[in-house]
Amino acid sequence: MIEGIAAVGPGVGYLVTAVPGTITAADGSLQQAPCVIEVDGKKVADNDAGKNPKGCTFTIKG
């Protein structure tokens, strides 16, 4: 799910943020699901398989 796209600044670009939901880990606890942002078929951001609590962010040059 893409959480939002916001203009960063004049001539800078657009910030894309994906905040994944939670999944159940092997031990029964909840953890952040993995997320990936792809641009033109190339991975440009990920959250280290759910280990980065900030989710995925990437600035699209405008």
CHARMM internal coordinates of N, CA and C (Angstrom, degrees):
IC EDIT
DIST 1 N 1 CA 1.4395
DIST 1 CA 1 C 1.5192
ANGL 1 N 1 CA 1 C 108.23
DIST 1 C 2 N 1.3114
ANGL 1 CA 1 C 2 N 117.36
DIHE 1 N 1 CA 1 C 2 N 128.45
DIST 2 N 2 CA 1.4591
ANGL 1 C 2 N 2 CA 119.98
DIHE 1 CA 1 C 2 N 2 CA 174.94
DIST 2 CA 2 C 1.5152
ANGL 2 N 2 CA 2 C 106.84
DIHE 1 C 2 N 2 CA 2 C -85.63
DIST 2 C 3 N 1.3094
ANGL 2 CA 2 C 3 N 115.65
DIHE 2 N 2 CA 2 C 3 N 121.73
DIST 3 N 3 CA 1.4537
ANGL 2 C 3 N 3 CA 122.11
DIHE 2 CA 2 C 3 N 3 CA -176.75
DIST 3 CA 3 C 1.5225
ANGL 3 N 3 CA 3 C 111.23
DIHE 2 C 3 N 3 CA 3 C -75.44
DIST 3 C 4 N 1.3175
ANGL 3 CA 3 C 4 N 117.97
DIHE 3 N 3 CA 3 C 4 N -38.89
DIST 4 N 4 CA 1.4486
ANGL 3 C 4 N 4 CA 117.96
DIHE 3 CA 3 C 4 N 4 CA -179.96
DIST 4 CA 4 C 1.5104
ANGL 4 N 4 CA 4 C 112.69
DIHE 3 C 4 N 4 CA 4 C -176.21
DIST 4 C 5 N 1.3047
ANGL 4 CA 4 C 5 N 115.30
DIHE 4 N 4 CA 4 C 5 N 156.48
DIST 5 N 5 CA 1.4535
ANGL 4 C 5 N 5 CA 122.35
DIHE 4 CA 4 C 5 N 5 CA 174.04
DIST 5 CA 5 C 1.5239
ANGL 5 N 5 CA 5 C 105.76
DIHE 4 C 5 N 5 CA 5 C -127.58
DIST 5 C 6 N 1.3163
ANGL 5 CA 5 C 6 N 117.19
DIHE 5 N 5 CA 5 C 6 N 124.60
DIST 6 N 6 CA 1.4620
ANGL 5 C 6 N 6 CA 121.06
DIHE 5 CA 5 C 6 N 6 CA -176.78
DIST 6 CA 6 C 1.5155
ANGL 6 N 6 CA 6 C 110.03
DIHE 5 C 6 N 6 CA 6 C -132.94
DIST 6 C 7 N 1.3245
ANGL 6 CA 6 C 7 N 115.89
DIHE 6 N 6 CA 6 C 7 N 144.73
DIST 7 N 7 CA 1.4643
ANGL 6 C 7 N 7 CA 120.00
DIHE 6 CA 6 C 7 N 7 CA 175.72
DIST 7 CA 7 C 1.5165
ANGL 7 N 7 CA 7 C 108.57
DIHE 6 C 7 N 7 CA 7 C -68.39
DIST 7 C 8 N 1.3349
ANGL 7 CA 7 C 8 N 117.05
DIHE 7 N 7 CA 7 C 8 N 132.38
DIST 8 N 8 CA 1.4622
ANGL 7 C 8 N 8 CA 122.08
DIHE 7 CA 7 C 8 N 8 CA -178.57
DIST 8 CA 8 C 1.5213
ANGL 8 N 8 CA 8 C 110.32
DIHE 7 C 8 N 8 CA 8 C -84.86
DIST 8 C 9 N 1.2927
ANGL 8 CA 8 C 9 N 117.60
DIHE 8 N 8 CA 8 C 9 N -43.81
DIST 9 N 9 CA 1.4556
ANGL 8 C 9 N 9 CA 121.60
DIHE 8 CA 8 C 9 N 9 CA -179.66
DIST 9 CA 9 C 1.5172
ANGL 9 N 9 CA 9 C 109.62
DIHE 8 C 9 N 9 CA 9 C 177.90
DIST 9 C 10 N 1.3268
ANGL 9 CA 9 C 10 N 117.34
DIHE 9 N 9 CA 9 C 10 N 169.11
DIST 10 N 10 CA 1.4567
ANGL 9 C 10 N 10 CA 120.05
DIHE 9 CA 9 C 10 N 10 CA -178.76
DIST 10 CA 10 C 1.5307
ANGL 10 N 10 CA 10 C 111.98
DIHE 9 C 10 N 10 CA 10 C -59.68
DIST 10 C 11 N 1.3238
ANGL 10 CA 10 C 11 N 116.57
DIHE 10 N 10 CA 10 C 11 N 121.70
DIST 11 N 11 CA 1.4530
ANGL 10 C 11 N 11 CA 121.38
DIHE 10 CA 10 C 11 N 11 CA 177.15
DIST 11 CA 11 C 1.5164
ANGL 11 N 11 CA 11 C 115.05
DIHE 10 C 11 N 11 CA 11 C 73.39
DIST 11 C 12 N 1.3270
ANGL 11 CA 11 C 12 N 118.19
DIHE 11 N 11 CA 11 C 12 N 3.70
DIST 12 N 12 CA 1.4644
ANGL 11 C 12 N 12 CA 120.99
DIHE 11 CA 11 C 12 N 12 CA -176.97
DIST 12 CA 12 C 1.5124
ANGL 12 N 12 CA 12 C 111.08
DIHE 11 C 12 N 12 CA 12 C -91.74
DIST 12 C 13 N 1.3204
ANGL 12 CA 12 C 13 N 118.39
DIHE 12 N 12 CA 12 C 13 N -51.77
DIST 13 N 13 CA 1.4504
ANGL 12 C 13 N 13 CA 121.12
DIHE 12 CA 12 C 13 N 13 CA -179.66
DIST 13 CA 13 C 1.5092
ANGL 13 N 13 CA 13 C 112.32
DIHE 12 C 13 N 13 CA 13 C 144.67
DIST 13 C 14 N 1.3366
ANGL 13 CA 13 C 14 N 115.80
DIHE 13 N 13 CA 13 C 14 N -160.72
DIST 14 N 14 CA 1.4448
ANGL 13 C 14 N 14 CA 122.69
DIHE 13 CA 13 C 14 N 14 CA -178.47
DIST 14 CA 14 C 1.5209
ANGL 14 N 14 CA 14 C 109.04
DIHE 13 C 14 N 14 CA 14 C -125.70
DIST 14 C 15 N 1.3192
ANGL 14 CA 14 C 15 N 116.46
DIHE 14 N 14 CA 14 C 15 N 133.80
DIST 15 N 15 CA 1.4533
ANGL 14 C 15 N 15 CA 122.00
DIHE 14 CA 14 C 15 N 15 CA 178.83
DIST 15 CA 15 C 1.5196
ANGL 15 N 15 CA 15 C 108.89
DIHE 14 C 15 N 15 CA 15 C -89.48
DIST 15 C 16 N 1.3296
ANGL 15 CA 15 C 16 N 116.63
DIHE 15 N 15 CA 15 C 16 N 125.22
DIST 16 N 16 CA 1.4627
ANGL 15 C 16 N 16 CA 122.64
DIHE 15 CA 15 C 16 N 16 CA 177.28
DIST 16 CA 16 C 1.5189
ANGL 16 N 16 CA 16 C 107.40
DIHE 15 C 16 N 16 CA 16 C -108.54
DIST 16 C 17 N 1.3319
ANGL 16 CA 16 C 17 N 116.69
DIHE 16 N 16 CA 16 C 17 N 127.37
DIST 17 N 17 CA 1.4581
ANGL 16 C 17 N 17 CA 121.49
DIHE 16 CA 16 C 17 N 17 CA -179.93
DIST 17 CA 17 C 1.5234
ANGL 17 N 17 CA 17 C 108.95
DIHE 16 C 17 N 17 CA 17 C -126.00
DIST 17 C 18 N 1.3266
ANGL 17 CA 17 C 18 N 116.89
DIHE 17 N 17 CA 17 C 18 N 129.39
DIST 18 N 18 CA 1.4560
ANGL 17 C 18 N 18 CA 122.45
DIHE 17 CA 17 C 18 N 18 CA 175.25
DIST 18 CA 18 C 1.5202
ANGL 18 N 18 CA 18 C 107.89
DIHE 17 C 18 N 18 CA 18 C -117.32
DIST 18 C 19 N 1.3229
ANGL 18 CA 18 C 19 N 116.35
DIHE 18 N 18 CA 18 C 19 N 121.53
DIST 19 N 19 CA 1.4624
ANGL 18 C 19 N 19 CA 121.37
DIHE 18 CA 18 C 19 N 19 CA 178.70
DIST 19 CA 19 C 1.5227
ANGL 19 N 19 CA 19 C 107.17
DIHE 18 C 19 N 19 CA 19 C -113.11
DIST 19 C 20 N 1.3383
ANGL 19 CA 19 C 20 N 116.43
DIHE 19 N 19 CA 19 C 20 N 106.72
DIST 20 N 20 CA 1.4651
ANGL 19 C 20 N 20 CA 118.90
DIHE 19 CA 19 C 20 N 20 CA -177.60
DIST 20 CA 20 C 1.5250
ANGL 20 N 20 CA 20 C 111.97
DIHE 19 C 20 N 20 CA 20 C -76.14
DIST 20 C 21 N 1.3064
ANGL 20 CA 20 C 21 N 115.24
DIHE 20 N 20 CA 20 C 21 N 159.70
DIST 21 N 21 CA 1.4589
ANGL 20 C 21 N 21 CA 120.78
DIHE 20 CA 20 C 21 N 21 CA 175.20
DIST 21 CA 21 C 1.5123
ANGL 21 N 21 CA 21 C 110.73
DIHE 20 C 21 N 21 CA 21 C -77.16
DIST 21 C 22 N 1.3125
ANGL 21 CA 21 C 22 N 115.77
DIHE 21 N 21 CA 21 C 22 N -161.65
DIST 22 N 22 CA 1.4639
ANGL 21 C 22 N 22 CA 120.23
DIHE 21 CA 21 C 22 N 22 CA -179.74
DIST 22 CA 22 C 1.5315
ANGL 22 N 22 CA 22 C 110.50
DIHE 21 C 22 N 22 CA 22 C -108.82
DIST 22 C 23 N 1.3314
ANGL 22 CA 22 C 23 N 114.71
DIHE 22 N 22 CA 22 C 23 N 155.43
DIST 23 N 23 CA 1.4569
ANGL 22 C 23 N 23 CA 122.28
DIHE 22 CA 22 C 23 N 23 CA 174.43
DIST 23 CA 23 C 1.5239
ANGL 23 N 23 CA 23 C 107.75
DIHE 22 C 23 N 23 CA 23 C -129.63
DIST 23 C 24 N 1.3069
ANGL 23 CA 23 C 24 N 116.24
DIHE 23 N 23 CA 23 C 24 N 162.27
DIST 24 N 24 CA 1.4641
ANGL 23 C 24 N 24 CA 120.84
DIHE 23 CA 23 C 24 N 24 CA 178.27
DIST 24 CA 24 C 1.5284
ANGL 24 N 24 CA 24 C 109.35
DIHE 23 C 24 N 24 CA 24 C -89.43
DIST 24 C 25 N 1.3278
ANGL 24 CA 24 C 25 N 115.61
DIHE 24 N 24 CA 24 C 25 N 124.13
DIST 25 N 25 CA 1.4658
ANGL 24 C 25 N 25 CA 121.42
DIHE 24 CA 24 C 25 N 25 CA 179.04
DIST 25 CA 25 C 1.5346
ANGL 25 N 25 CA 25 C 109.65
DIHE 24 C 25 N 25 CA 25 C -77.16
DIST 25 C 26 N 1.3215
ANGL 25 CA 25 C 26 N 116.22
DIHE 25 N 25 CA 25 C 26 N 170.85
DIST 26 N 26 CA 1.4660
ANGL 25 C 26 N 26 CA 121.69
DIHE 25 CA 25 C 26 N 26 CA -179.01
DIST 26 CA 26 C 1.5243
ANGL 26 N 26 CA 26 C 112.23
DIHE 25 C 26 N 26 CA 26 C -58.77
DIST 26 C 27 N 1.3496
ANGL 26 CA 26 C 27 N 116.64
DIHE 26 N 26 CA 26 C 27 N -30.82
DIST 27 N 27 CA 1.4720
ANGL 26 C 27 N 27 CA 119.83
DIHE 26 CA 26 C 27 N 27 CA -179.05
DIST 27 CA 27 C 1.5238
ANGL 27 N 27 CA 27 C 113.10
DIHE 26 C 27 N 27 CA 27 C -86.85
DIST 27 C 28 N 1.3386
ANGL 27 CA 27 C 28 N 117.51
DIHE 27 N 27 CA 27 C 28 N 4.44
DIST 28 N 28 CA 1.4516
ANGL 27 C 28 N 28 CA 121.85
DIHE 27 CA 27 C 28 N 28 CA 177.95
DIST 28 CA 28 C 1.5261
ANGL 28 N 28 CA 28 C 114.47
DIHE 27 C 28 N 28 CA 28 C 92.53
DIST 28 C 29 N 1.3245
ANGL 28 CA 28 C 29 N 117.60
DIHE 28 N 28 CA 28 C 29 N -8.54
DIST 29 N 29 CA 1.4584
ANGL 28 C 29 N 29 CA 120.06
DIHE 28 CA 28 C 29 N 29 CA 179.13
DIST 29 CA 29 C 1.5297
ANGL 29 N 29 CA 29 C 109.95
DIHE 28 C 29 N 29 CA 29 C -80.32
DIST 29 C 30 N 1.3339
ANGL 29 CA 29 C 30 N 115.80
DIHE 29 N 29 CA 29 C 30 N 162.24
DIST 30 N 30 CA 1.4576
ANGL 29 C 30 N 30 CA 120.35
DIHE 29 CA 29 C 30 N 30 CA 176.39
DIST 30 CA 30 C 1.5173
ANGL 30 N 30 CA 30 C 109.17
DIHE 29 C 30 N 30 CA 30 C -91.14
DIST 30 C 31 N 1.3321
ANGL 30 CA 30 C 31 N 116.27
DIHE 30 N 30 CA 30 C 31 N 141.00
DIST 31 N 31 CA 1.4604
ANGL 30 C 31 N 31 CA 121.10
DIHE 30 CA 30 C 31 N 31 CA 176.50
DIST 31 CA 31 C 1.5162
ANGL 31 N 31 CA 31 C 108.46
DIHE 30 C 31 N 31 CA 31 C -141.76
DIST 31 C 32 N 1.3176
ANGL 31 CA 31 C 32 N 116.19
DIHE 31 N 31 CA 31 C 32 N 160.84
DIST 32 N 32 CA 1.4573
ANGL 31 C 32 N 32 CA 120.69
DIHE 31 CA 31 C 32 N 32 CA 179.73
DIST 32 CA 32 C 1.5278
ANGL 32 N 32 CA 32 C 110.35
DIHE 31 C 32 N 32 CA 32 C -67.09
DIST 32 C 33 N 1.3105
ANGL 32 CA 32 C 33 N 115.68
DIHE 32 N 32 CA 32 C 33 N 136.85
DIST 33 N 33 CA 1.4573
ANGL 32 C 33 N 33 CA 120.55
DIHE 32 CA 32 C 33 N 33 CA 178.34
DIST 33 CA 33 C 1.5300
ANGL 33 N 33 CA 33 C 110.12
DIHE 32 C 33 N 33 CA 33 C -74.21
DIST 33 C 34 N 1.3297
ANGL 33 CA 33 C 34 N 117.72
DIHE 33 N 33 CA 33 C 34 N 155.73
DIST 34 N 34 CA 1.4617
ANGL 33 C 34 N 34 CA 120.46
DIHE 33 CA 33 C 34 N 34 CA 175.87
DIST 34 CA 34 C 1.5310
ANGL 34 N 34 CA 34 C 110.67
DIHE 33 C 34 N 34 CA 34 C -66.95
DIST 34 C 35 N 1.3345
ANGL 34 CA 34 C 35 N 116.63
DIHE 34 N 34 CA 34 C 35 N 150.22
DIST 35 N 35 CA 1.4648
ANGL 34 C 35 N 35 CA 120.79
DIHE 34 CA 34 C 35 N 35 CA 173.17
DIST 35 CA 35 C 1.5243
ANGL 35 N 35 CA 35 C 109.05
DIHE 34 C 35 N 35 CA 35 C -140.34
DIST 35 C 36 N 1.3245
ANGL 35 CA 35 C 36 N 115.62
DIHE 35 N 35 CA 35 C 36 N 152.85
DIST 36 N 36 CA 1.4602
ANGL 35 C 36 N 36 CA 122.90
DIHE 35 CA 35 C 36 N 36 CA 179.80
DIST 36 CA 36 C 1.5258
ANGL 36 N 36 CA 36 C 107.70
DIHE 35 C 36 N 36 CA 36 C -142.22
DIST 36 C 37 N 1.3317
ANGL 36 CA 36 C 37 N 116.84
DIHE 36 N 36 CA 36 C 37 N 138.39
DIST 37 N 37 CA 1.4640
ANGL 36 C 37 N 37 CA 121.50
DIHE 36 CA 36 C 37 N 37 CA 170.65
DIST 37 CA 37 C 1.5173
ANGL 37 N 37 CA 37 C 107.01
DIHE 36 C 37 N 37 CA 37 C -111.07
DIST 37 C 38 N 1.3382
ANGL 37 CA 37 C 38 N 115.81
DIHE 37 N 37 CA 37 C 38 N 126.78
DIST 38 N 38 CA 1.4582
ANGL 37 C 38 N 38 CA 121.57
DIHE 37 CA 37 C 38 N 38 CA 177.94
DIST 38 CA 38 C 1.5226
ANGL 38 N 38 CA 38 C 109.53
DIHE 37 C 38 N 38 CA 38 C -116.75
DIST 38 C 39 N 1.3192
ANGL 38 CA 38 C 39 N 116.13
DIHE 38 N 38 CA 38 C 39 N 139.12
DIST 39 N 39 CA 1.4643
ANGL 38 C 39 N 39 CA 122.60
DIHE 38 CA 38 C 39 N 39 CA 175.06
DIST 39 CA 39 C 1.5212
ANGL 39 N 39 CA 39 C 107.13
DIHE 38 C 39 N 39 CA 39 C -124.45
DIST 39 C 40 N 1.3138
ANGL 39 CA 39 C 40 N 116.43
DIHE 39 N 39 CA 39 C 40 N 122.40
DIST 40 N 40 CA 1.4605
ANGL 39 C 40 N 40 CA 122.25
DIHE 39 CA 39 C 40 N 40 CA -177.87
DIST 40 CA 40 C 1.5252
ANGL 40 N 40 CA 40 C 111.90
DIHE 39 C 40 N 40 CA 40 C 52.53
DIST 40 C 41 N 1.3420
ANGL 40 CA 40 C 41 N 116.53
DIHE 40 N 40 CA 40 C 41 N 39.68
DIST 41 N 41 CA 1.4543
ANGL 40 C 41 N 41 CA 121.80
DIHE 40 CA 40 C 41 N 41 CA 176.91
DIST 41 CA 41 C 1.5193
ANGL 41 N 41 CA 41 C 115.76
DIHE 40 C 41 N 41 CA 41 C 80.10
DIST 41 C 42 N 1.3393
ANGL 41 CA 41 C 42 N 117.96
DIHE 41 N 41 CA 41 C 42 N 2.23
DIST 42 N 42 CA 1.4742
ANGL 41 C 42 N 42 CA 121.35
DIHE 41 CA 41 C 42 N 42 CA 179.88
DIST 42 CA 42 C 1.5179
ANGL 42 N 42 CA 42 C 110.13
DIHE 41 C 42 N 42 CA 42 C -111.11
DIST 42 C 43 N 1.3357
ANGL 42 CA 42 C 43 N 116.48
DIHE 42 N 42 CA 42 C 43 N 132.93
DIST 43 N 43 CA 1.4536
ANGL 42 C 43 N 43 CA 120.71
DIHE 42 CA 42 C 43 N 43 CA 178.28
DIST 43 CA 43 C 1.5256
ANGL 43 N 43 CA 43 C 109.67
DIHE 42 C 43 N 43 CA 43 C -69.81
DIST 43 C 44 N 1.3326
ANGL 43 CA 43 C 44 N 116.58
DIHE 43 N 43 CA 43 C 44 N 122.00
DIST 44 N 44 CA 1.4606
ANGL 43 C 44 N 44 CA 121.19
DIHE 43 CA 43 C 44 N 44 CA -178.54
DIST 44 CA 44 C 1.5249
ANGL 44 N 44 CA 44 C 112.36
DIHE 43 C 44 N 44 CA 44 C -113.17
DIST 44 C 45 N 1.3378
ANGL 44 CA 44 C 45 N 117.65
DIHE 44 N 44 CA 44 C 45 N -14.33
DIST 45 N 45 CA 1.4650
ANGL 44 C 45 N 45 CA 120.89
DIHE 44 CA 44 C 45 N 45 CA 179.03
DIST 45 CA 45 C 1.5190
ANGL 45 N 45 CA 45 C 109.37
DIHE 44 C 45 N 45 CA 45 C -159.37
DIST 45 C 46 N 1.3243
ANGL 45 CA 45 C 46 N 115.77
DIHE 45 N 45 CA 45 C 46 N 147.09
DIST 46 N 46 CA 1.4604
ANGL 45 C 46 N 46 CA 121.13
DIHE 45 CA 45 C 46 N 46 CA 171.53
DIST 46 CA 46 C 1.5221
ANGL 46 N 46 CA 46 C 108.25
DIHE 45 C 46 N 46 CA 46 C -151.58
DIST 46 C 47 N 1.3234
ANGL 46 CA 46 C 47 N 116.32
DIHE 46 N 46 CA 46 C 47 N 174.73
DIST 47 N 47 CA 1.4653
ANGL 46 C 47 N 47 CA 119.96
DIHE 46 CA 46 C 47 N 47 CA -179.84
DIST 47 CA 47 C 1.5238
ANGL 47 N 47 CA 47 C 111.55
DIHE 46 C 47 N 47 CA 47 C -114.69
DIST 47 C 48 N 1.3109
ANGL 47 CA 47 C 48 N 116.79
DIHE 47 N 47 CA 47 C 48 N 35.38
DIST 48 N 48 CA 1.4693
ANGL 47 C 48 N 48 CA 122.88
DIHE 47 CA 47 C 48 N 48 CA 177.25
DIST 48 CA 48 C 1.5262
ANGL 48 N 48 CA 48 C 111.73
DIHE 47 C 48 N 48 CA 48 C 51.75
DIST 48 C 49 N 1.3332
ANGL 48 CA 48 C 49 N 115.57
DIHE 48 N 48 CA 48 C 49 N 51.08
DIST 49 N 49 CA 1.4686
ANGL 48 C 49 N 49 CA 122.89
DIHE 48 CA 48 C 49 N 49 CA 178.24
DIST 49 CA 49 C 1.5229
ANGL 49 N 49 CA 49 C 112.24
DIHE 48 C 49 N 49 CA 49 C 57.35
DIST 49 C 50 N 1.3354
ANGL 49 CA 49 C 50 N 116.29
DIHE 49 N 49 CA 49 C 50 N 37.50
DIST 50 N 50 CA 1.4576
ANGL 49 C 50 N 50 CA 120.95
DIHE 49 CA 49 C 50 N 50 CA 177.23
DIST 50 CA 50 C 1.5156
ANGL 50 N 50 CA 50 C 114.96
DIHE 49 C 50 N 50 CA 50 C 90.89
DIST 50 C 51 N 1.3345
ANGL 50 CA 50 C 51 N 117.83
DIHE 50 N 50 CA 50 C 51 N -0.98
DIST 51 N 51 CA 1.4728
ANGL 50 C 51 N 51 CA 120.51
DIHE 50 CA 50 C 51 N 51 CA -176.94
DIST 51 CA 51 C 1.5274
ANGL 51 N 51 CA 51 C 113.29
DIHE 50 C 51 N 51 CA 51 C -81.03
DIST 51 C 52 N 1.3307
ANGL 51 CA 51 C 52 N 117.82
DIHE 51 N 51 CA 51 C 52 N -21.45
DIST 52 N 52 CA 1.4634
ANGL 51 C 52 N 52 CA 121.60
DIHE 51 CA 51 C 52 N 52 CA 178.81
DIST 52 CA 52 C 1.5303
ANGL 52 N 52 CA 52 C 108.71
DIHE 51 C 52 N 52 CA 52 C -93.17
DIST 52 C 53 N 1.3254
ANGL 52 CA 52 C 53 N 118.57
DIHE 52 N 52 CA 52 C 53 N 113.49
DIST 53 N 53 CA 1.4659
ANGL 52 C 53 N 53 CA 120.92
DIHE 52 CA 52 C 53 N 53 CA -175.51
DIST 53 CA 53 C 1.5224
ANGL 53 N 53 CA 53 C 114.67
DIHE 52 C 53 N 53 CA 53 C -68.95
DIST 53 C 54 N 1.3338
ANGL 53 CA 53 C 54 N 118.06
DIHE 53 N 53 CA 53 C 54 N -10.47
DIST 54 N 54 CA 1.4592
ANGL 53 C 54 N 54 CA 120.60
DIHE 53 CA 53 C 54 N 54 CA -178.85
DIST 54 CA 54 C 1.5233
ANGL 54 N 54 CA 54 C 112.84
DIHE 53 C 54 N 54 CA 54 C -80.71
DIST 54 C 55 N 1.3188
ANGL 54 CA 54 C 55 N 119.29
DIHE 54 N 54 CA 54 C 55 N -5.42
DIST 55 N 55 CA 1.4564
ANGL 54 C 55 N 55 CA 120.91
DIHE 54 CA 54 C 55 N 55 CA -177.09
DIST 55 CA 55 C 1.5086
ANGL 55 N 55 CA 55 C 111.06
DIHE 54 C 55 N 55 CA 55 C 76.76
DIST 55 C 56 N 1.3249
ANGL 55 CA 55 C 56 N 117.15
DIHE 55 N 55 CA 55 C 56 N -148.90
DIST 56 N 56 CA 1.4603
ANGL 55 C 56 N 56 CA 122.53
DIHE 55 CA 55 C 56 N 56 CA -178.26
DIST 56 CA 56 C 1.5214
ANGL 56 N 56 CA 56 C 109.25
DIHE 55 C 56 N 56 CA 56 C -117.28
DIST 56 C 57 N 1.3182
ANGL 56 CA 56 C 57 N 117.03
DIHE 56 N 56 CA 56 C 57 N 133.20
DIST 57 N 57 CA 1.4553
ANGL 56 C 57 N 57 CA 121.05
DIHE 56 CA 56 C 57 N 57 CA 174.06
DIST 57 CA 57 C 1.5164
ANGL 57 N 57 CA 57 C 109.49
DIHE 56 C 57 N 57 CA 57 C -135.88
DIST 57 C 58 N 1.3253
ANGL 57 CA 57 C 58 N 115.97
DIHE 57 N 57 CA 57 C 58 N 147.46
DIST 58 N 58 CA 1.4589
ANGL 57 C 58 N 58 CA 122.09
DIHE 57 CA 57 C 58 N 58 CA 178.58
DIST 58 CA 58 C 1.5149
ANGL 58 N 58 CA 58 C 108.05
DIHE 57 C 58 N 58 CA 58 C -157.78
DIST 58 C 59 N 1.3265
ANGL 58 CA 58 C 59 N 117.22
DIHE 58 N 58 CA 58 C 59 N 140.22
DIST 59 N 59 CA 1.4564
ANGL 58 C 59 N 59 CA 122.06
DIHE 58 CA 58 C 59 N 59 CA 177.12
DIST 59 CA 59 C 1.5192
ANGL 59 N 59 CA 59 C 109.37
DIHE 58 C 59 N 59 CA 59 C -100.99
DIST 59 C 60 N 1.3429
ANGL 59 CA 59 C 60 N 116.18
DIHE 59 N 59 CA 59 C 60 N 119.35
DIST 60 N 60 CA 1.4589
ANGL 59 C 60 N 60 CA 121.82
DIHE 59 CA 59 C 60 N 60 CA 176.26
DIST 60 CA 60 C 1.5140
ANGL 60 N 60 CA 60 C 107.09
DIHE 59 C 60 N 60 CA 60 C -85.51
DIST 60 C 61 N 1.3213
ANGL 60 CA 60 C 61 N 116.06
DIHE 60 N 60 CA 60 C 61 N 121.49
DIST 61 N 61 CA 1.4707
ANGL 60 C 61 N 61 CA 120.85
DIHE 60 CA 60 C 61 N 61 CA -179.87
DIST 61 CA 61 C 1.5221
ANGL 61 N 61 CA 61 C 109.75
DIHE 60 C 61 N 61 CA 61 C -64.47
DIST 61 C 62 N 1.3158
ANGL 61 CA 61 C 62 N 116.26
DIHE 61 N 61 CA 61 C 62 N 134.92
DIST 62 N 62 CA 1.4627
ANGL 61 C 62 N 62 CA 120.16
DIHE 61 CA 61 C 62 N 62 CA -176.59
DIST 62 CA 62 C 1.4860
ANGL 62 N 62 CA 62 C 113.22
DIHE 61 C 62 N 62 CA 62 C -112.37
END
COOR INIT
IC SEED 1 N 1 CA 1 C
IC BUILD
